[in-house]
């Protein structure tokens, strides 16, 4: 190397990795950066995949900006970290040396233990029966989209955030969707039963058949070997549901294999300190694969926070111009947000700017939730419900502090709630203001 | 000889409202727009008379305009030169010859000892086109210094830079204000005309009366926001994310005008990718604006048959102001809301001649006609008009804040005209210290401003009603302010001052004192440039209620060019005629709140005061309406720090401390305090502001910094 530029290698071209590179570029520190991305596509915004599946965007529209400066290795998988030699070994035989290594390997879809299902999820998982596909990557999306035709029958297994999004996207293509959820109500990690009932009603209005308390225990498969194809699912009560498509949406798992094999501390995720460092000070981890103070966030907001902070640390190792005050990550408190967009009221190409013809979002379902939404006996629960307008708002307080909340249908207070949740301080005045005001509106 | 009125314009903001002036004592016998007007006695305040035929304000005036003649009173202004007495250190009266001699000697000595670049010139956005033009010529041709810039840098430079990038031309509004009520939807971003240019509010009222919708983006519930159909209240410094979020929704909802994008723009895929990286829920998290409100704004903007985005200082005075304006322009381009009737992006320029002031050579990188100082052809053209060697023209110099920050170091002598940076510059205490460290300072002003009080020589100059000159208002309309009264004895015009200084520095010719003669030269200097004034004459301005540039001279043979009220309808001013998308991404403000400084400070204006208050703080009626600074804060914040209405609050940033009474209001976000910046002294808001600069426009971040609050002891 003739250059004195420090070599930073980022493993992972997903939300966290791309954001890191974008911020490094903005700080003028993207030279000498290499991104190793396993997926063969240009970096894209994973959060918009349901829009691609729903047919709202062609795939190229969700591509993320790629700043000039870094080198991008697409379709290349990192297979090993050689810490002694400070290099990443790739599946194409390349060795990419690093001074700083950032693991942004994200997470992969969890496959539920279903009878008839064998193989693993993710890229290069050919052994799933035909018609079974997780919904996590662009490849998943490209595989599902052509099958998602009107009249096709699909079962989405899992009624969490991802399953709800997948069901909604498939339904908007005219697919007859059954959403099978083990728990007693949809999105049970985020919602209470009443909010979940409103979500369910919304999905049903879109033609999704929601089954709660419904455990799928096996796939019905015809054929054998490479020719196996799914025909339906079997549930724990023994009943069968025919399906042309089965989409397991049973959560994600941090991808920690590289780190574990390299001897880094891994619990649920790759363990990092407040500097987002693993126990090797040259190796950092951010995003879905990282575990910070016992938490694996698994959301885009914290991934951005971590990427932004790490970019500042890497761009200015001395901290605030040599003061030694390097920024630290203290965790993120974000709202889980869900926006289900209904069919457009108009379709087709560009609207005529001189006509007021209705284009737009159509019927929309907005949801925000955070923290603990089931109030304990000592907690203070405050809720406002308006059945006519389909809005439901609730906060849970413990010892005067906000511990959880739900906004559904009416999000005017979302800014206030987010601020109170992020701030962590007891909200001033009566907590009713958390639900009725927006940023201090009268 | 009949006593009559004179057509002129208000001395204050960029609206440049038309008004008539009549000598207060004399009966008004009629109106004569011609030059044959009897002047009021020297120093006698004139009276303002309505001028309903001028289209911009149709007779309406705000309290500042109505009371403007009060500043003509001799009691509040300078009436003779002052020089600093070496023995006492005080400013003492002096004759003009002594004052000009000392100024010329001060500038020349610095050039001799420290080099030409060590002599600086700082101008103002309130100067007429003629003054701005000659001030630039004085710097470039006489002083031959690159060190010239002006306070307009603090006003519209981010919008100017974004305009140039996207459209290839910078004119505040690409259409006359009369188009605003004919649009279907207007998004006002960080603009509060109800306070800053009250007569313009009528355009937005009419818009709504005509069935159009008004969307206001402002962290505060201002009097303008109260008029809105939809008010979005982003966290300070997040307008960029908000615009990206709207553009994202435009894509998501299939509202892109693909035909317009394909036919009239370049760069869409990159700009779209940047917008797609800012999905609505992320934007909600950054801005605090709920996604449903964002969708509603998009619906209003796109469902209307035509729509506009107008920005002002809110989004522009940020360290990412250029990109922020660029994001709003991208929204207009993607939806086909530019270069079409009643649609487009515009900037509501602030200062009286904020537009013209930037076109004729006060700006560090520009020559007259909005020519670039680093363009050899532009240098040759202007050098020929001035009769100098193009090689003798200096290159581009420092931007306004950088120039002020170099005072006493690289730049050691300063000639300052029509500006009061002690109050109006960011990090004002630091700037004041820099000014104090100058070897020599000369200030030309109407009143003894806080900055003039620090000068070695103070040159009292004539003002709006006492001299003729042209201004270019926020629409790009060149208007004529006529002399109505004679300046008091002992006062000279800026043109006379420049004439006297140039003569002492070896230029007997080339600095006329007659404004029309200067304008004729300006016409030639601007000919062929982007801001071409060559077809504009005083006569045409008077006859046509102003003329919109560009207006090239057509020669006697063909019909005169009509001027250009509406730009870009056929093509944009880029080489290929297409507007350019510029991909922009959100980034945090230079200083975000933290544990030590947990609250946002944003600054702005009140209707009864203007800029640094040098003029308006001398008008009793305005002081009665707006007597002093205040800290606007939310009741929750007031309760937390323990202050009640009217209690003195100390506001501290990393740069300084200001104290002003609390004004408790739910109109401001609980995480933000607001201070108007019109006052000097203890309540000077700019003591706190952050001089972090936009990398393109060099605009300081007046609108966002982090502060801490505590109760202050009562004085």
Interface residues (C-beta under 8 A of the other chain):
Chain A: X22 X26 X45 X47 X48 X51 X56 X57 X60 X61 X62 X63 X64 X65 X300 X301 X304 X334 X335 X337 X339 X341 X344 X346 X347 X348 X349 X350 X351 X353 X354 X355 X356 X358 X359 X360 X361 X364 X366 X411 X412 X414 X415 X418 X419 X428 X429 X438 X439 X440 X441 X442
Chain B: X184 X221 X233 X249 X251 X252 X253 X254 X255 X256 X257 X258 X259 X260 X269 X270 X272 X273 X274 X276 X277 X279 X280 X281 X282 X284 X285 X287 X288 X289 X290 X291 X292 X293 X295 X298 X299 X302 X303 X304 X305 X306 X335 X336 X337 X340 X343 X583 X585 X587 X634 X636 X639 X640 X666 X668 X669 X670 X671
